[in-house]
């Protein structure tokens, strides 16, 4: 039975996500998306009036998926220090996953032409992670919001972003295997993160 309505829209979005990551924005076309989704161009345009709109919707889909998997520090442990360590480890684990690296590269390449999409992606992947960790530290350690934000910037700058930057520029390989939360300690060397957290938390 042919997909219709919301089901078809979701199917198109998932298909378009893969097409954009595989081909990049410029090479991806509505023809390719329609063919891969096994739907007509007329149906595709009924849901998304342009490739720009489709790309923005894909960014929103990625945002929802990413934030659902990242969660908040409180979800990782009742112990504050361990919660921060595991949150940073999870953040790094997800950032160096190949689809995340590819999406970041795509967002950077389209920032001049589609700044709204790049801004949304930045907000989902980076700004929200900062906000969640800063809010957690502020509450658990009785810090001012400014102090919580400052510790967060320093901590992520030392423990997460160097490895992500190396993966982004291809200096080190990204991970093809999906980031399983149960494998944080296997995928990520938590020892330097523990040391940084111990030195940073008041």
C-alpha positions in Angstrom: 0.0 0.0 0.0 1.3 3.4 -1.0 2.4 5.8 1.8 0.2 8.9 2.3 0.0 12.0 4.5 2.3 12.1 7.5 3.7 8.7 6.9 4.8 9.8 3.4 6.2 13.0 4.7 8.3 11.2 7.3 9.5 8.7 4.7 10.6 11.5 2.4 12.5 13.2 5.2 14.4 10.1 6.2 15.2 9.4 2.5 16.2 13.0 1.9 18.5 12.9 5.0 20.4 10.0 3.4 20.5 11.7 0.0 21.9 15.0 1.4 24.6 13.2 3.4 25.6 11.0 0.5 25.6 13.6 -2.2 25.8 17.0 -0.6 23.3 19.8 -1.0 24.3 20.9 -4.5 24.4 17.5 -6.1 21.2 16.3 -4.4 18.1 16.9 -6.4 14.4 16.6 -5.9 14.4 14.1 -8.7 16.8 11.9 -6.8 14.9 12.2 -3.5 11.6 11.4 -5.3 13.1 8.3 -6.9 14.8 7.1 -3.7 11.5 7.6 -1.8 9.6 5.8 -4.5 7.1 8.6 -4.8 6.2 11.1 -7.5 7.8 14.6 -7.8 4.2 15.9 -7.5 3.8 14.2 -4.1 7.3 15.4 -3.0 6.5 19.0 -3.9 3.1 18.8 -2.2 5.0 18.2 1.1 8.1 20.4 0.4 7.8 23.2 -2.0 11.5 23.5 -2.6 14.8 21.8 -2.0 15.7 24.5 0.5 12.5 23.8 2.5 13.2 20.1 2.4 16.8 20.7 3.7 15.5 22.8 6.5 13.0 20.1 7.5 15.8 17.5 7.4 17.9 19.7 9.7 14.9 19.8 12.2 14.6 16.0 12.0 18.3 15.6 12.7 18.0 18.0 15.6 15.1 16.0 17.2 17.0 12.7 16.8 20.2 14.1 18.1 18.8 15.8 21.2 16.7 12.7 22.0 19.9 10.6 22.1 22.0 13.1 23.9 19.5 13.7 26.8 20.7 15.6 29.9 23.5 15.0 32.4 21.0 14.0 35.1 20.0 11.0 32.9 23.5 9.4 33.2 24.1 9.1 37.0 22.8 10.3 40.3 26.4 11.3 41.2 27.2 14.7 39.8 30.8 14.1 38.8 30.0 10.8 37.1 27.0 12.4 35.3 29.2 15.1 33.9 31.9 12.7 32.8 29.4 10.4 31.0 27.5 13.3 29.5 30.8 14.7 28.0 31.7 11.1 26.9 28.3 10.7 25.2 28.6 14.1 23.6 32.0 13.2 22.1 30.8 9.7 21.1 28.0 11.2 19.1 30.0 14.1 17.6 32.6 11.8 16.1 30.0 9.5 14.5 30.3 9.6 10.7 26.8 10.9 10.0 27.3 13.7 12.5 30.6 14.7 11.0 29.1 14.6 7.5 26.1 16.7 8.6 28.4 19.3 10.2 30.4 19.5 7.0 27.2 19.9 5.0 26.0 22.6 7.4 29.3 24.5 7.1 29.3 24.3 3.3 25.8 25.7 3.1 26.1 28.3 5.8 26.5 31.2 3.3 23.5 30.3 1.3 21.2 28.8 4.0 22.3 30.4 7.3 19.0 29.5 8.9 19.6 25.8 8.4 23.2 26.0 9.7 22.1 28.1 12.7 19.5 25.5 13.6 22.0 22.7 13.3 24.5 24.6 15.5 21.8 25.2 18.1 20.9 21.5 18.2 24.4 20.0 18.2 26.4 22.5 20.2 24.4 25.3 21.8 21.9 23.0 23.4 24.6 20.6 24.8 26.3 23.6 26.4 23.0 24.8 27.8 22.1 21.4 29.3 25.5 21.0 30.9 25.7 24.5 32.2 22.2 24.4 33.7 23.0 21.1 35.4 26.2 22.4 36.9 24.5 25.6 38.0 21.8 23.7 39.8 23.9 20.9 41.3 26.9 23.0 42.4 24.9 26.2 43.4 26.8 28.3 40.8 25.7 31.4 39.1 24.6 30.9 35.5 27.7 32.7 34.3 30.0 30.5 36.3 28.2 27.3 35.1 28.5 28.5 31.5 32.2 29.3 31.9 33.0 25.9 33.4 31.1 24.3 30.6 33.0 26.1 27.9 36.3 25.2 29.4 35.4 21.6 30.1 34.0 20.9 26.6 36.8 22.8 25.0 39.4 20.6 26.7 37.6 17.2 26.5 35.3 17.1 23.5 36.1 19.6 20.8 39.7 18.7 20.0 38.8 15.2 19.0 35.7 16.4 17.1 37.8 19.0 15.2 40.3 16.3 14.2 37.4 14.1 12.9 35.8 17.1 11.2 38.9 17.8 9.2 39.7 14.2 8.5 42.9 14.1 10.6 41.4 11.2 12.5 38.7 8.8 11.2 35.2 9.2 12.4 33.2 6.2 13.7 30.9 4.3 11.4 29.2 2.3 14.1 26.1 4.0 15.6 26.9 5.5 19.1 25.4 3.1 21.6 25.1 4.7 25.0 26.0 1.4 26.7 29.4 1.6 24.9 30.5 5.1 26.0 33.4 3.7 28.1 34.5 1.6 25.1 34.2 4.2 22.4 35.6 7.1 24.4 38.7 7.3 26.7 37.0 8.6 29.8 40.2 8.9 31.9 41.2 12.4 30.6 37.6 13.5 30.9 37.5 12.4 34.5 40.7 14.3 35.2 39.4 17.4 33.5 36.1 17.2 35.4 37.8 16.7 38.7 40.0 19.7 38.1 37.1 21.9 36.8 34.2 21.3 39.3 34.2 23.4 42.4 
